[in-house]
Amino acid sequence: MRINTTEQITSIAKQSQATKAPKRAADGFHNLLSQELELQTKSATEAVLPPGTHSLAFDPRLNADQMEAGQKAVDPKQVADKLEGLLDKWEKYSTQISTQGSPDLKGAFGTLKELAHSLTTLKQSAPSLQAEFPELDNVRNELEVMTVTEQFKLNRGDYLV
């Protein structure tokens, strides 16, 4: 039996070329995607930047300090109004749960979903609330804990008749 190494080398070379070909296509797509994303971020930053200033690269992770300095201050009255609206939703939830005979569990579940969404939105719109107004942040945290707890209780079936 005679072993021919050139045949083995050519078959290995063909296999390696076959595996490298899809990577080239993926690299081309990756390059095209990165170019499009750069164009979009460049146009978005140019729209935000004042005239005459140009940003070479915009990476939010690198410019976090500048973005924090440029954030507008949290309006405590606006946050208090949102918290008051959340408390009104809690009253609605309590009436749905405490209805004599047959509580409206589907409605209560929907109300809890609205509460969770509103709390998430509030948390995202006022991330510096804890540093600026810790009392309002404490109320928001308590409402968030109550919402999660009630969702757990409702899913567990505590309010079934």
TORPA-4810 file (N, C-alpha, C, O; in nm, 3 decimals):
<nodes>
NODE_1_0.085_-0.117_0.000_0.000_0.000_0.000_0.089_0.122_0.000_0.182_0.135_0.079_M
NODE_2_0.057_0.210_-0.090_0.139_0.328_-0.106_0.058_0.450_-0.064_-0.056_0.468_-0.107_R
NODE_3_0.117_0.534_0.021_0.049_0.654_0.069_0.099_0.772_-0.012_0.219_0.798_-0.023_I
NODE_4_0.003_0.843_-0.069_0.038_0.960_-0.149_0.000_1.085_-0.070_-0.118_1.115_-0.053_N
NODE_5_0.099_1.156_-0.021_0.074_1.273_0.063_0.022_1.391_-0.016_-0.047_1.476_0.040_T
NODE_6_0.052_1.399_-0.142_0.003_1.513_-0.220_-0.148_1.508_-0.235_-0.215_1.612_-0.234_T
NODE_7_-0.204_1.387_-0.249_-0.349_1.375_-0.258_-0.416_1.417_-0.127_-0.520_1.483_-0.128_E
NODE_8_-0.356_1.379_-0.017_-0.410_1.417_0.113_-0.400_1.568_0.134_-0.493_1.631_0.186_Q
NODE_9_-0.288_1.626_0.094_-0.270_1.770_0.110_-0.369_1.846_0.024_-0.427_1.944_0.070_I
NODE_10_-0.391_1.803_-0.098_-0.487_1.873_-0.185_-0.629_1.858_-0.133_-0.707_1.952_-0.143_T
NODE_11_-0.663_1.742_-0.078_-0.799_1.725_-0.023_-0.817_1.813_0.101_-0.925_1.870_0.121_S
NODE_12_-0.715_1.824_0.183_-0.723_1.912_0.300_-0.732_2.058_0.256_-0.806_2.135_0.316_I
NODE_13_-0.658_2.095_0.154_-0.663_2.232_0.103_-0.801_2.265_0.049_-0.852_2.376_0.069_A
NODE_14_-0.862_2.170_-0.022_-0.997_2.190_-0.075_-1.099_2.207_0.038_-1.189_2.291_0.031_K
NODE_15_-1.084_2.126_0.142_-1.174_2.136_0.257_-1.158_2.270_0.327_-1.257_2.332_0.367_Q
NODE_16_-1.036_2.316_0.343_-1.013_2.444_0.410_-1.066_2.560_0.327_-1.116_2.658_0.382_S
NODE_17_-1.053_2.550_0.193_-1.108_2.655_0.108_-1.260_2.657_0.115_-1.322_2.764_0.110_Q
NODE_18_-1.321_2.541_0.126_-1.467_2.532_0.134_-1.517_2.593_0.265_-1.624_2.654_0.268_A
NODE_19_-1.441_2.576_0.372_-1.483_2.634_0.500_-1.454_2.783_0.507_-1.521_2.855_0.580_T
NODE_20_-1.355_2.831_0.432_-1.321_2.973_0.434_-1.416_3.055_0.349_-1.432_3.174_0.376_K
NODE_21_-1.477_2.999_0.250_-1.564_3.074_0.159_-1.684_3.135_0.231_-1.712_3.253_0.207_A
NODE_22_-1.757_3.063_0.318_-1.869_3.127_0.387_-1.824_3.240_0.480_-1.897_3.336_0.500_P
NODE_23_-1.705_3.228_0.536_-1.656_3.334_0.625_-1.635_3.463_0.547_-1.660_3.572_0.599_K
NODE_24_-1.590_3.451_0.424_-1.570_3.571_0.342_-1.704_3.642_0.319_-1.712_3.764_0.326_R
NODE_25_-1.807_3.564_0.292_-1.940_3.623_0.271_-1.989_3.688_0.400_-2.048_3.796_0.396_A
NODE_26_-1.963_3.623_0.513_-2.005_3.681_0.640_-1.926_3.807_0.670_-1.981_3.903_0.722_A
NODE_27_-1.797_3.807_0.637_-1.716_3.927_0.658_-1.768_4.042_0.572_-1.772_4.156_0.618_D
NODE_28_-1.808_4.011_0.449_-1.861_4.115_0.362_-1.989_4.174_0.418_-2.009_4.295_0.416_G
NODE_29_-2.075_4.088_0.470_-2.199_4.137_0.532_-2.169_4.218_0.656_-2.230_4.322_0.680_F
NODE_30_-2.073_4.169_0.736_-2.036_4.240_0.858_-1.981_4.379_0.825_-2.015_4.477_0.890_H
NODE_31_-1.897_4.386_0.723_-1.842_4.516_0.683_-1.952_4.610_0.633_-1.954_4.728_0.668_N
NODE_32_-2.043_4.556_0.553_-2.153_4.637_0.502_-2.241_4.687_0.616_-2.282_4.803_0.617_L
NODE_33_-2.271_4.598_0.711_-2.354_4.636_0.825_-2.285_4.742_0.910_-2.349_4.839_0.952_L
NODE_34_-2.157_4.726_0.935_-2.086_4.825_1.017_-2.080_4.960_0.947_-2.090_5.064_1.012_S
NODE_35_-2.065_4.960_0.814_-2.066_5.086_0.740_-2.201_5.156_0.751_-2.207_5.277_0.771_Q
NODE_36_-2.309_5.080_0.737_-2.442_5.138_0.748_-2.468_5.193_0.887_-2.526_5.301_0.902_E
NODE_37_-2.425_5.120_0.989_-2.444_5.167_1.125_-2.363_5.294_1.151_-2.409_5.385_1.221_L
NODE_38_-2.242_5.301_1.095_-2.162_5.422_1.111_-2.229_5.541_1.045_-2.230_5.651_1.099_E
NODE_39_-2.287_5.518_0.927_-2.357_5.627_0.858_-2.478_5.674_0.938_-2.503_5.794_0.948_L
NODE_40_-2.552_5.579_0.995_-2.669_5.616_1.073_-2.630_5.691_1.199_-2.693_5.792_1.232_Q
NODE_41_-2.530_5.644_1.270_-2.489_5.714_1.393_-2.428_5.849_1.361_-2.446_5.944_1.436_T
NODE_42_-2.358_5.857_1.249_-2.299_5.986_1.210_-2.408_6.087_1.178_-2.401_6.202_1.221_K
NODE_43_-2.512_6.043_1.103_-2.621_6.136_1.070_-2.700_6.172_1.194_-2.748_6.285_1.207_S
NODE_44_-2.716_6.076_1.287_-2.790_6.105_1.410_-2.712_6.201_1.499_-2.771_6.291_1.559_A
NODE_45_-2.581_6.184_1.509_-2.502_6.274_1.593_-2.489_6.411_1.531_-2.486_6.511_1.602_T
NODE_46_-2.482_6.417_1.398_-2.474_6.548_1.334_-2.604_6.625_1.353_-2.602_6.748_1.362_E
NODE_47_-2.717_6.554_1.358_-2.844_6.620_1.381_-2.853_6.674_1.523_-2.920_6.774_1.547_A
NODE_48_-2.785_6.610_1.618_-2.790_6.650_1.757_-2.686_6.758_1.788_-2.711_6.848_1.869_V
NODE_49_-2.570_6.750_1.723_-2.462_6.843_1.752_-2.492_6.980_1.695_-2.559_6.992_1.593_L
NODE_50_-2.443_7.085_1.761_-2.461_7.219_1.706_-2.384_7.235_1.576_-2.287_7.163_1.551_P
NODE_51_-2.426_7.330_1.491_-2.357_7.350_1.364_-2.210_7.388_1.387_-2.177_7.461_1.481_P
NODE_52_-2.124_7.337_1.300_-1.982_7.369_1.310_-1.903_7.268_1.390_-1.780_7.271_1.387_G
NODE_53_-1.969_7.178_1.462_-1.897_7.076_1.537_-1.919_6.942_1.470_-2.029_6.913_1.424_T
NODE_54_-1.816_6.861_1.465_-1.825_6.730_1.403_-1.769_6.627_1.501_-1.669_6.651_1.568_H
NODE_55_-1.835_6.515_1.507_-1.791_6.407_1.594_-1.723_6.301_1.508_-1.783_6.251_1.413_S
NODE_56_-1.599_6.267_1.541_-1.529_6.164_1.466_-1.586_6.026_1.496_-1.602_5.944_1.406_L
NODE_57_-1.616_6.002_1.621_-1.674_5.874_1.661_-1.770_5.899_1.775_-1.743_5.977_1.866_A
NODE_58_-1.881_5.831_1.768_-1.978_5.846_1.876_-2.001_5.709_1.937_-2.062_5.622_1.876_F
NODE_59_-1.954_5.693_2.057_-1.975_5.570_2.132_-2.028_5.611_2.269_-1.954_5.672_2.347_D
NODE_60_-2.153_5.580_2.301_-2.210_5.625_2.428_-2.132_5.578_2.549_-2.130_5.645_2.652_P
NODE_61_-2.067_5.463_2.539_-1.989_5.415_2.653_-1.868_5.503_2.677_-1.826_5.520_2.792_R
NODE_62_-1.810_5.559_2.571_-1.694_5.644_2.586_-1.733_5.785_2.631_-1.657_5.852_2.701_L
NODE_63_-1.849_5.830_2.590_-1.893_5.966_2.619_-1.993_5.971_2.734_-2.075_6.063_2.740_N
NODE_64_-1.988_5.876_2.825_-2.085_5.870_2.934_-2.076_5.993_3.024_-2.179_6.044_3.069_A
NODE_65_-1.954_6.040_3.051_-1.939_6.158_3.137_-1.998_6.281_3.071_-2.063_6.362_3.137_D
NODE_66_-1.975_6.296_2.942_-2.030_6.412_2.872_-2.181_6.405_2.864_-2.249_6.507_2.874_Q
NODE_67_-2.235_6.285_2.847_-2.380_6.271_2.839_-2.444_6.300_2.974_-2.551_6.360_2.980_M
NODE_68_-2.380_6.258_3.083_-2.436_6.284_3.214_-2.439_6.434_3.242_-2.534_6.485_3.302_E
NODE_69_-2.337_6.504_3.199_-2.333_6.648_3.219_-2.440_6.717_3.134_-2.493_6.821_3.174_A
NODE_70_-2.471_6.659_3.018_-2.569_6.719_2.929_-2.713_6.679_2.959_-2.805_6.732_2.897_G
NODE_71_-2.735_6.587_3.053_-2.871_6.545_3.085_-2.946_6.658_3.153_-2.892_6.734_3.233_Q
NODE_72_-3.073_6.667_3.118_-3.153_6.768_3.184_-3.190_6.721_3.324_-3.200_6.601_3.350_K
NODE_73_-3.209_6.815_3.411_-3.239_6.782_3.550_-3.379_6.723_3.561_-3.468_6.752_3.480_A
NODE_74_-3.398_6.640_3.661_-3.527_6.577_3.685_-3.618_6.677_3.753_-3.580_6.741_3.851_V
NODE_75_-3.739_6.691_3.700_-3.837_6.781_3.757_-3.914_6.706_3.866_-3.987_6.612_3.835_D
NODE_76_-3.899_6.745_3.994_-3.966_6.669_4.101_-4.118_6.675_4.092_-4.186_6.579_4.129_P
NODE_77_-4.172_6.786_4.043_-4.318_6.796_4.031_-4.370_6.698_3.928_-4.474_6.635_3.948_K
NODE_78_-4.298_6.685_3.818_-4.339_6.592_3.713_-4.332_6.447_3.763_-4.421_6.367_3.735_Q
NODE_79_-4.226_6.414_3.837_-4.212_6.279_3.892_-4.322_6.254_3.995_-4.379_6.145_3.999_V
NODE_80_-4.351_6.354_4.077_-4.457_6.339_4.178_-4.593_6.318_4.111_-4.674_6.240_4.160_A
NODE_81_-4.618_6.386_4.000_-4.743_6.367_3.926_-4.752_6.225_3.871_-4.859_6.163_3.874_D
NODE_82_-4.640_6.173_3.819_-4.640_6.036_3.768_-4.663_5.936_3.880_-4.735_5.838_3.862_K
NODE_83_-4.602_5.961_3.996_-4.623_5.872_4.110_-4.767_5.877_4.158_-4.823_5.776_4.201_L
NODE_84_-4.828_5.995_4.152_-4.969_6.007_4.190_-5.057_5.926_4.094_-5.153_5.861_4.137_E
NODE_85_-5.024_5.932_3.965_-5.097_5.850_3.868_-5.082_5.702_3.896_-5.176_5.624_3.878_G
NODE_86_-4.963_5.662_3.940_-4.941_5.522_3.976_-5.023_5.482_4.098_-5.076_5.371_4.105_L
NODE_87_-5.034_5.573_4.193_-5.116_5.544_4.312_-5.264_5.531_4.274_-5.336_5.451_4.333_L
NODE_88_-5.308_5.611_4.177_-5.446_5.597_4.128_-5.467_5.460_4.065_-5.573_5.399_4.083_D
NODE_89_-5.367_5.411_3.991_-5.377_5.277_3.933_-5.381_5.171_4.043_-5.447_5.068_4.027_K
NODE_90_-5.309_5.196_4.154_-5.313_5.102_4.266_-5.452_5.098_4.329_-5.498_4.991_4.369_W
NODE_91_-5.519_5.212_4.337_-5.657_5.214_4.388_-5.749_5.133_4.297_-5.834_5.057_4.344_E
NODE_92_-5.732_5.150_4.167_-5.811_5.073_4.069_-5.786_4.923_4.088_-5.880_4.843_4.088_K
NODE_93_-5.659_4.885_4.106_-5.624_4.745_4.127_-5.689_4.691_4.254_-5.742_4.580_4.254_Y
NODE_94_-5.685_4.769_4.361_-5.742_4.721_4.487_-5.892_4.701_4.477_-5.945_4.606_4.536_S
NODE_95_-5.962_4.787_4.403_-6.106_4.767_4.386_-6.135_4.645_4.299_-6.234_4.575_4.320_T
NODE_96_-6.048_4.617_4.201_-6.068_4.500_4.116_-6.048_4.371_4.196_-6.118_4.272_4.172_Q
NODE_97_-5.956_4.371_4.288_-5.927_4.252_4.367_-6.031_4.232_4.477_-6.069_4.119_4.507_I
NODE_98_-6.076_4.340_4.538_-6.163_4.330_4.656_-6.311_4.325_4.624_-6.394_4.335_4.715_S
NODE_99_-6.347_4.309_4.499_-6.488_4.300_4.462_-6.550_4.178_4.528_-6.497_4.067_4.518_T
NODE_100_-6.664_4.198_4.597_-6.732_4.088_4.665_-6.788_3.989_4.562_-6.837_4.031_4.457_Q
NODE_101_-6.780_3.865_4.591_-6.834_3.763_4.502_-6.730_3.713_4.404_-6.669_3.608_4.425_G
NODE_102_-6.709_3.787_4.298_-6.611_3.744_4.198_-6.521_3.862_4.161_-6.564_3.956_4.094_S
NODE_103_-6.397_3.858_4.206_-6.304_3.966_4.172_-6.269_3.962_4.023_-6.271_3.856_3.960_P
NODE_104_-6.236_4.076_3.967_-6.198_4.089_3.826_-6.048_4.062_3.814_-5.968_4.155_3.810_D
NODE_105_-6.012_3.935_3.808_-5.870_3.897_3.806_-5.803_3.932_3.674_-5.686_3.971_3.673_L
NODE_106_-5.874_3.920_3.564_-5.815_3.957_3.434_-5.788_4.106_3.429_-5.682_4.149_3.383_K
NODE_107_-5.882_4.184_3.476_-5.861_4.329_3.481_-5.749_4.367_3.575_-5.671_4.458_3.546_G
NODE_108_-5.742_4.297_3.689_-5.635_4.324_3.785_-5.499_4.291_3.726_-5.402_4.364_3.746_A
NODE_109_-5.492_4.181_3.652_-5.367_4.144_3.588_-5.325_4.250_3.486_-5.207_4.285_3.479_F
NODE_110_-5.420_4.300_3.409_-5.392_4.408_3.313_-5.345_4.535_3.383_-5.253_4.602_3.336_G
NODE_111_-5.409_4.567_3.494_-5.369_4.686_3.570_-5.227_4.670_3.623_-5.149_4.765_3.621_T
NODE_112_-5.193_4.551_3.671_-5.057_4.527_3.719_-4.955_4.539_3.606_-4.844_4.588_3.628_L
NODE_113_-4.991_4.494_3.487_-4.901_4.509_3.372_-4.880_4.657_3.341_-4.768_4.699_3.313_K
NODE_114_-4.987_4.737_3.346_-4.975_4.881_3.324_-4.886_4.945_3.430_-4.803_5.030_3.398_E
NODE_115_-4.904_4.903_3.555_-4.821_4.955_3.663_-4.674_4.923_3.640_-4.588_5.010_3.654_L
NODE_116_-4.644_4.800_3.605_-4.505_4.759_3.582_-4.445_4.838_3.466_-4.330_4.881_3.473_A
NODE_117_-4.522_4.857_3.360_-4.472_4.935_3.245_-4.449_5.081_3.284_-4.347_5.140_3.247_H
NODE_118_-4.542_5.139_3.357_-4.527_5.279_3.399_-4.406_5.297_3.490_-4.334_5.396_3.479_S
NODE_119_-4.383_5.201_3.579_-4.267_5.210_3.668_-4.137_5.197_3.590_-4.040_5.266_3.620_L
NODE_120_-4.134_5.109_3.492_-4.014_5.094_3.408_-3.988_5.222_3.330_-3.874_5.267_3.319_T
NODE_121_-4.093_5.281_3.275_-4.079_5.406_3.201_-4.028_5.517_3.292_-3.941_5.595_3.253_T
NODE_122_-4.082_5.525_3.412_-4.038_5.626_3.508_-3.892_5.606_3.546_-3.817_5.703_3.559_L
NODE_123_-3.853_5.482_3.563_-3.714_5.452_3.599_-3.619_5.492_3.488_-3.509_5.542_3.515_K
NODE_124_-3.659_5.472_3.363_-3.575_5.508_3.249_-3.573_5.658_3.225_-3.470_5.713_3.185_Q
NODE_125_-3.685_5.725_3.249_-3.690_5.869_3.223_-3.623_5.952_3.331_-3.583_6.065_3.306_S
NODE_126_-3.610_5.896_3.451_-3.545_5.969_3.561_-3.442_5.879_3.630_-3.463_5.836_3.743_A
NODE_127_-3.329_5.850_3.560_-3.231_5.760_3.621_-3.157_5.821_3.739_-3.105_5.748_3.824_P
NODE_128_-3.150_5.954_3.745_-3.076_6.019_3.854_-3.166_6.056_3.971_-3.131_6.142_4.052_S
NODE_129_-3.281_5.994_3.980_-3.378_6.026_4.085_-3.323_5.996_4.223_-3.349_6.072_4.317_L
NODE_130_-3.249_5.888_4.239_-3.197_5.851_4.371_-3.099_5.954_4.423_-3.100_5.984_4.543_Q
NODE_131_-3.017_6.009_4.338_-2.918_6.107_4.382_-2.982_6.243_4.411_-2.944_6.311_4.506_A
NODE_132_-3.079_6.282_4.329_-3.136_6.416_4.342_-3.251_6.423_4.443_-3.257_6.516_4.523_E
NODE_133_-3.341_6.325_4.439_-3.459_6.325_4.526_-3.479_6.185_4.584_-3.560_6.109_4.532_F
NODE_134_-3.406_6.151_4.690_-3.414_6.014_4.743_-3.553_5.977_4.796_-3.590_5.860_4.795_P
NODE_135_-3.631_6.076_4.844_-3.765_6.046_4.895_-3.855_5.994_4.783_-3.927_5.895_4.801_E
NODE_136_-3.850_6.061_4.667_-3.931_6.016_4.554_-3.882_5.881_4.502_-3.962_5.799_4.459_L
NODE_137_-3.751_5.859_4.507_-3.697_5.731_4.465_-3.742_5.619_4.558_-3.768_5.508_4.513_D
NODE_138_-3.751_5.649_4.688_-3.801_5.548_4.783_-3.946_5.510_4.754_-3.982_5.392_4.761_N
NODE_139_-4.028_5.609_4.721_-4.168_5.581_4.687_-4.174_5.496_4.561_-4.251_5.399_4.555_V
NODE_140_-4.094_5.531_4.461_-4.091_5.453_4.337_-4.046_5.309_4.363_-4.103_5.215_4.309_R
NODE_141_-3.943_5.293_4.447_-3.895_5.159_4.480_-4.002_5.077_4.552_-4.021_4.959_4.522_N
NODE_142_-4.073_5.140_4.647_-4.179_5.070_4.720_-4.290_5.027_4.625_-4.341_4.915_4.636_E
NODE_143_-4.328_5.114_4.532_-4.432_5.079_4.436_-4.386_4.964_4.346_-4.465_4.876_4.310_L
NODE_144_-4.259_4.965_4.310_-4.205_4.858_4.227_-4.207_4.724_4.302_-4.244_4.621_4.245_E
NODE_145_-4.168_4.727_4.429_-4.170_4.604_4.510_-4.313_4.553_4.525_-4.338_4.433_4.513_V
NODE_146_-4.407_4.644_4.552_-4.547_4.603_4.567_-4.600_4.543_4.437_-4.675_4.445_4.439_M
NODE_147_-4.563_4.601_4.323_-4.610_4.552_4.194_-4.560_4.410_4.168_-4.636_4.323_4.128_T
NODE_148_-4.431_4.389_4.191_-4.375_4.256_4.168_-4.437_4.154_4.263_-4.467_4.041_4.224_V
NODE_149_-4.457_4.194_4.389_-4.517_4.104_4.487_-4.659_4.067_4.447_-4.697_3.950_4.454_T
NODE_150_-4.737_4.165_4.406_-4.875_4.137_4.367_-4.882_4.053_4.240_-4.971_3.969_4.226_E
NODE_151_-4.790_4.074_4.147_-4.787_3.989_4.028_-4.760_3.844_4.068_-4.822_3.752_4.015_Q
NODE_152_-4.669_3.825_4.161_-4.639_3.690_4.209_-4.761_3.628_4.275_-4.794_3.512_4.249_F
NODE_153_-4.827_3.705_4.361_-4.946_3.654_4.430_-5.056_3.619_4.332_-5.122_3.516_4.345_K
NODE_154_-5.076_3.704_4.233_-5.182_3.681_4.134_-5.151_3.557_4.051_-5.239_3.476_4.023_L
NODE_155_-5.025_3.542_4.011_-4.985_3.424_3.933_-4.993_3.296_4.015_-5.022_3.189_3.960_N
NODE_156_-4.968_3.306_4.144_-4.973_3.191_4.233_-5.117_3.148_4.260_-5.142_3.032_4.293_R
NODE_157_-5.211_3.241_4.247_-5.352_3.207_4.269_-5.404_3.242_4.406_-5.501_3.181_4.452_G
NODE_158_-5.343_3.337_4.473_-5.386_3.376_4.607_-5.526_3.437_4.609_-5.593_3.430_4.711_D
NODE_159_-5.571_3.495_4.498_-5.698_3.567_4.498_-5.811_3.488_4.436_-5.918_3.544_4.410_Y
NODE_160_-5.791_3.360_4.410_-5.898_3.277_4.357_-6.001_3.250_4.465_-5.968_3.232_4.582_L
NODE_161_-6.126_3.249_4.422_-6.234_3.227_4.519_-6.263_3.081_4.534_-6.351_3.042_4.611_V
</nodes>
